[in-house]
Amino acid sequence: MELQVIEHTKERYGFAYSHTAIIRTLVDVTKHHDEVVAQTSIECGYHPAGYGLYGPSTIKPTENPNEYVVKWHTASSCD
């Protein structure tokens, strides 16, 4: 899956991080929601195999074509 992370921020909440990323992709994000979130997490250095994906995630379009705001949660540690 091809996507580009333009910006990534995170906030720590106890044992978890709340992530927000702006991405650019041509992928149909409504059809491939889970895959886009997982790939975004990988590109940001938080592979789901180690950090997991927890709680709801969202993908919303920005005002720019093919750009989206992705929000998701991971553990703060890979241990």
Summary of the structure (lengths in Angstrom):
residues: 79
radius of gyration: 11.8
end to end distance: 26.9
largest distance: 38.1
contacts: 213
relative contact order: 0.29
helix: 19%
strand: 46%
